[in-house]
């Protein structure tokens, strides 16, 4: 794991944050990702497993697919960096290894499913993979963490309101 951000990291993470907002607008967990190579965005995406009926449609996977299509290769360029608002899961880490990403910058950790520094540290034993990438966390951490917290707070409130409405309807149908 690298320890610092370069000068463009916040700029690119802002784009990933904007992608996460698109996910939230569709009632998807707000995670966004951007892949940059040569100072240009070559792929971007947001979480869409629910709306896309695709359990693999995590932001990182969507961005990898778009980037690989844009460069006509199943491997990413040697300088490719992924910016993502949440620590990647096991599936996404595997895809990033296969795509040969050089570096991952993520905003906030994912205690339950994070697979770089949280729940699983998949790259800690370099002998398992034929490719290992650098990663750093904490870029725009507060902003991205707040976006996730707000989403789940809203979702919990909507569920509470739905239960309350159902209770009222049940009581009125008894009368």
C-alpha positions in Angstrom: 0.0 0.0 0.0 1.3 3.4 -0.9 1.1 6.2 1.7 0.2 9.4 -0.1 -1.9 10.9 -2.8 -0.5 12.6 -5.9 -1.7 16.0 -7.0 -4.5 14.8 -9.3 -6.0 12.2 -7.0 -8.6 14.5 -5.5 -9.6 15.8 -8.9 -10.3 12.2 -10.2 -11.9 11.1 -6.9 -14.4 14.0 -7.4 -15.4 12.4 -10.7 -15.9 9.0 -8.9 -17.9 10.8 -6.3 -20.2 12.2 -9.0 -20.6 8.7 -10.5 -21.6 7.5 -7.0 -24.3 10.2 -6.9 -25.7 8.7 -10.2 -26.0 5.4 -8.4 -27.8 7.0 -5.5 -30.3 8.7 -7.9 -31.2 5.2 -9.1 -31.5 3.8 -5.5 -28.3 1.9 -5.9 -25.6 1.9 -3.2 -23.7 5.1 -4.0 -20.3 3.8 -5.2 -18.6 5.4 -8.2 -15.4 4.6 -10.1 -13.2 6.2 -12.7 -10.2 4.8 -14.5 -7.5 7.2 -15.6 -4.6 6.6 -18.0 -2.4 9.3 -19.6 -4.3 12.0 -17.7 -7.6 11.0 -19.4 -10.6 9.1 -18.2 -10.8 5.9 -20.1 -13.6 4.3 -18.1 -16.1 5.2 -15.5 -19.1 3.6 -13.8 -21.4 3.4 -10.8 -23.0 0.6 -8.9 -25.9 -0.9 -10.8 -26.5 -4.5 -9.9 -30.2 -3.9 -9.0 -31.2 -1.8 -12.0 -29.0 -3.9 -14.3 -30.1 -7.2 -12.9 -26.4 -8.1 -12.7 -24.7 -9.0 -9.5 -21.3 -8.2 -11.0 -22.3 -4.7 -12.0 -20.2 -3.0 -9.2 -18.8 0.4 -10.1 -15.3 -1.0 -10.5 -16.4 -3.7 -12.9 -18.5 -1.3 -15.0 -15.5 1.1 -15.2 -13.1 -1.8 -16.1 -15.5 -2.9 -18.9 -15.8 0.6 -20.3 -12.1 1.2 -20.1 -11.2 -2.1 -21.9 -13.8 -1.4 -24.6 -12.4 2.1 -25.1 -8.8 0.8 -25.6 -9.8 -2.4 -27.4 -7.9 -4.6 -24.9 -8.7 -6.8 -22.0 -5.7 -5.4 -20.1 -5.5 -1.9 -18.9 -2.6 0.4 -19.8 0.5 0.2 -17.6 -0.2 3.6 -16.0 -3.9 3.0 -15.3 -5.3 4.1 -11.9 -8.7 3.3 -10.6 -10.4 5.9 -8.3 -13.3 4.4 -6.4 -15.4 5.8 -3.5 -15.4 2.6 -1.5 -12.8 -0.1 -0.8 -13.2 -2.9 -3.4 -14.7 -6.3 -2.6 -13.2 -9.7 -3.4 -14.7 -9.9 -6.8 -13.5 -6.4 -7.8 -10.0 -7.0 -6.5 -9.9 -10.2 -8.6 -11.0 -8.3 -11.7 -8.4 -5.5 -11.0 -5.7 -8.1 -10.8 -6.8 -9.7 -14.1 -7.1 -6.3 -15.8 -3.6 -5.4 -14.6 -4.5 -2.1 -12.9 -1.3 -0.3 -11.7 -2.8 1.6 -8.8 -6.1 1.9 -6.8 -7.1 5.0 -4.9 -10.2 4.5 -2.7 -11.9 6.9 -0.4 -13.3 4.9 2.5 -13.0 1.4 3.9 -15.7 -1.2 3.8 -15.4 -3.1 7.1 -17.6 -6.1 6.1 -16.6 -6.7 2.5 -13.5 -4.6 1.8 -10.7 -6.8 0.4 -7.6 -4.6 0.5 -7.2 -3.5 4.1 -10.5 -4.3 5.9 -12.2 -7.7 6.1 -9.7 -9.4 3.8 -6.3 -8.3 2.8 -6.0 -10.2 -0.5 -2.8 -8.6 -1.7 -0.9 -9.0 1.6 0.6 -12.3 0.5 2.1 -11.4 -2.9 2.8 -15.0 -3.8 -0.8 -15.8 -4.7 -1.2 -13.5 -7.7 0.7 -13.0 -10.9 0.0 -9.3 -10.7 -0.2 -7.0 -7.6 -1.2 -3.3 -7.7 -0.5 -0.4 -5.4 -3.3 1.1 -3.4 -4.0 4.0 -1.1 -7.0 4.9 1.0 -8.5 8.1 2.4 -8.7 10.4 -0.6 -11.9 12.4 0.0 -12.8 9.9 2.7 -15.1 12.2 4.7 -17.1 13.3 1.7 -17.5 9.8 0.3 -18.3 8.2 3.7 -20.9 10.9 4.3 -22.5 10.1 0.9 -22.8 6.5 1.9 -24.1 7.3 5.4 -26.8 9.6 4.0 -27.9 7.0 1.5 -28.4 4.3 4.2 -30.0 6.7 6.6 -32.5 7.7 3.9 -33.1 4.0 3.1 -33.7 3.1 6.8 -36.1 6.0 7.1 -38.0 5.0 4.0 -38.3 1.4 5.4 -39.5 2.8 8.7 -42.1 4.9 7.0 -43.3 1.9 4.9 -43.7 -0.2 8.1 -45.6 2.6 9.8 -47.9 3.0 6.7 -48.5 -0.8 6.6 -49.4 -0.8 10.3 -51.9 2.1 9.8 -53.5 0.3 6.9 -53.7 -2.9 8.8 -55.4 -1.2 11.8 -57.8 0.7 9.6 -58.8 -2.5 7.7 -59.7 -4.2 11.0 -62.2 -1.4 11.8 
